[in-house]
Amino acid sequence: MDVLQETVAVYERLRKKRYRIIIDTGEEITFSFQPANYHHLAGFQHLTDFQSISSPQSKDLFYRLVKRQQVQTEYIRKSSCFHEIAERLNTFNCLEDILAEGDEKIIVEYDRSKLSSEIEAKYYLYKRVGSVMSGDVTYHILFIGSTNERCFPATYIVEHSNIYIRNQELHDCRIVHEDK
């Protein structure tokens, strides 16, 4: 299976559930994955030399086109910006690990003023892969945005430094999967 179809398979599994996160502060947030969220989570906005892909008229329609294999991996690999999203696409399945059900997960109360980031989000969950001691560490981060007190999966990034972890407020949380 090619990388785009693998991301769609992961995304379809994510879409089957609603995610409830109970934070140690007493706050609870709930969200689910919608077709329109896929575009930004996969990073297609970075393929700026392919205008119809980076800024589609409808993100819902874009997802359906990828799902039906009408947007293909071999085509997007031709973008001069593909390197910016390749790792994100290749590790898209980490989203399932980040959102695995259970206690003692870490959620970060995101304060973007503590670094120069344009990402707008209220919280994020992350998974660290590798060893900090050996200097070979990767952070897979799912940012959770909110609009009018409604939460949504805002973006997914892969970062090779702890820039998004430093000076942020960490909280324990529990993740519960609910049927839609």
C-alpha positions as CSV (number, residue, x, y, z in Angstrom):
1,M,0.0,0.0,0.0
2,D,1.4,3.4,-0.8
3,V,1.9,6.1,1.8
4,L,-1.2,8.1,1.1
5,Q,-3.4,5.1,1.3
6,E,-1.7,4.1,4.5
7,T,-2.6,7.6,6.0
8,V,-6.2,7.2,4.8
9,A,-6.4,3.7,6.5
10,V,-5.1,5.2,9.8
11,Y,-7.4,8.2,9.4
12,E,-10.5,6.0,8.9
13,R,-9.7,4.1,12.1
14,L,-9.3,7.4,14.0
15,R,-12.6,8.7,12.6
16,K,-14.5,5.8,14.1
17,K,-14.1,7.1,17.6
18,R,-14.7,10.2,19.7
19,Y,-11.8,10.9,22.0
20,R,-12.4,12.2,25.6
21,I,-9.4,13.5,27.5
22,I,-9.7,13.9,31.2
23,I,-6.9,16.3,32.4
24,D,-5.6,16.3,36.0
25,T,-6.9,19.9,36.3
26,G,-10.4,18.6,36.1
27,E,-11.0,19.9,32.6
28,E,-12.3,17.5,30.0
29,I,-12.0,17.9,26.3
30,T,-13.7,15.9,23.6
31,F,-13.1,15.8,19.8
32,S,-13.3,13.6,16.8
33,F,-11.6,13.5,13.4
34,Q,-13.5,15.0,10.5
35,P,-12.6,14.7,6.8
36,A,-11.6,18.3,6.7
37,N,-9.0,17.9,9.4
38,Y,-7.0,15.4,7.4
39,H,-5.5,18.0,5.0
40,H,-3.7,19.9,7.8
41,L,-2.8,16.9,9.9
42,A,-1.0,15.4,6.9
43,G,0.7,18.7,6.1
44,F,-0.6,19.3,2.6
45,Q,-0.6,23.1,3.2
46,H,3.2,22.9,2.9
47,L,3.1,21.8,-0.8
48,T,2.9,25.5,-1.9
49,D,4.1,24.8,-5.4
50,F,1.0,22.7,-6.0
51,Q,-1.7,25.3,-5.3
52,S,-4.7,23.0,-5.8
53,I,-3.3,20.7,-3.1
54,S,-1.9,23.3,-0.6
55,S,-5.1,25.3,-0.7
56,P,-8.0,23.2,-2.0
57,Q,-11.4,24.8,-2.4
58,S,-12.8,22.1,-0.1
59,K,-10.8,20.1,2.4
60,D,-13.7,17.6,2.7
61,L,-13.5,17.1,-1.0
62,F,-9.7,16.8,-0.9
63,Y,-10.0,14.0,1.6
64,R,-12.5,12.2,-0.6
65,L,-10.1,12.5,-3.6
66,V,-7.2,11.1,-1.7
67,K,-9.4,8.3,-0.3
68,R,-10.5,7.4,-3.9
69,Q,-6.9,7.5,-5.0
70,Q,-7.5,10.5,-7.3
71,V,-4.6,12.3,-5.6
72,Q,-1.7,9.9,-5.7
73,T,1.6,9.6,-3.9
74,E,3.7,9.7,-7.1
75,Y,2.1,13.0,-8.0
76,I,2.7,14.8,-4.7
77,R,6.3,13.4,-4.5
78,K,7.0,15.7,-7.5
79,S,6.4,18.8,-5.3
80,S,9.7,20.6,-4.5
81,C,8.3,20.9,-0.9
82,F,7.5,17.2,-0.5
83,H,10.4,16.8,1.9
84,E,8.6,19.0,4.3
85,I,5.8,16.5,4.8
86,A,7.4,13.1,4.0
87,E,8.3,12.2,7.6
88,R,4.8,13.3,8.7
89,L,3.2,11.0,6.2
90,N,5.5,8.1,6.9
91,T,4.8,8.3,10.6
92,F,1.1,9.1,10.4
93,N,0.2,5.9,12.3
94,C,1.8,7.5,15.4
95,L,-1.4,9.4,15.9
96,E,-3.0,6.1,17.0
97,D,-0.3,5.6,19.6
98,I,-0.6,9.1,20.8
99,L,-4.3,8.6,21.3
100,A,-4.2,5.1,22.7
101,E,-6.7,4.6,25.5
102,G,-5.3,4.7,29.1
103,D,-4.1,6.6,32.1
104,E,-0.9,8.6,32.7
105,K,-0.7,10.1,29.3
106,I,0.8,13.6,29.1
107,I,-1.0,16.6,27.8
108,V,0.6,19.9,27.4
109,E,-1.1,23.2,28.1
110,Y,0.4,24.9,25.0
111,D,1.7,28.5,25.4
112,R,3.0,29.5,21.9
113,S,4.3,32.8,23.3
114,K,7.2,30.8,24.8
115,L,8.5,30.0,21.3
116,S,8.2,31.4,17.9
117,S,5.4,29.2,16.5
118,E,2.4,30.0,14.4
119,I,0.5,26.9,15.6
120,E,-2.7,27.9,17.3
121,A,-3.8,25.2,19.8
122,K,-4.9,24.9,23.4
123,Y,-3.2,21.6,24.2
124,Y,-1.2,18.9,22.6
125,L,-0.4,15.3,23.2
126,Y,2.9,13.8,22.2
127,K,4.9,10.6,21.9
128,R,8.6,10.6,22.3
129,V,10.5,8.0,20.3
130,G,14.2,7.3,20.8
131,S,16.6,8.3,23.5
132,V,17.4,11.8,24.8
133,M,20.7,10.4,26.2
134,S,21.9,9.3,22.7
135,G,20.6,12.5,21.1
136,D,18.4,10.4,18.8
137,V,14.9,11.5,19.8
138,T,11.8,12.4,17.8
139,Y,8.7,14.0,19.2
140,H,5.4,13.1,17.4
141,I,2.9,15.8,18.4
142,L,-0.8,16.1,17.9
143,F,-2.0,19.7,18.6
144,I,-5.6,20.2,19.7
145,G,-7.2,23.4,18.8
146,S,-10.5,24.9,19.9
147,T,-13.0,27.3,18.4
148,N,-16.0,28.5,20.4
149,E,-15.1,25.9,23.1
150,R,-15.3,23.1,20.5
151,C,-12.0,21.1,20.3
152,F,-10.6,19.5,17.1
153,P,-7.3,17.9,15.9
154,A,-5.5,21.0,14.6
155,T,-2.2,19.6,13.3
156,Y,0.4,16.9,13.6
157,I,4.1,17.5,13.5
158,V,7.3,15.5,13.8
159,E,10.1,17.4,15.6
160,H,13.6,16.3,16.3
161,S,14.2,18.7,19.2
162,N,12.4,19.4,22.5
163,I,11.5,22.9,21.4
164,Y,7.8,22.3,21.9
165,I,8.2,20.6,25.3
166,R,10.6,23.2,26.9
167,N,8.9,25.6,29.3
168,Q,5.4,24.2,28.7
169,E,3.0,23.2,31.4
170,L,2.7,19.4,31.5
171,H,-0.4,17.6,32.9
172,D,-1.3,13.9,33.4
173,C,-4.4,12.9,31.6
174,R,-6.6,9.9,30.8
175,I,-7.8,9.1,27.3
176,V,-11.1,7.4,26.8
177,H,-12.4,6.2,23.4
178,E,-16.1,6.5,22.8
179,D,-18.3,5.2,20.0
180,K,-19.6,7.9,17.6
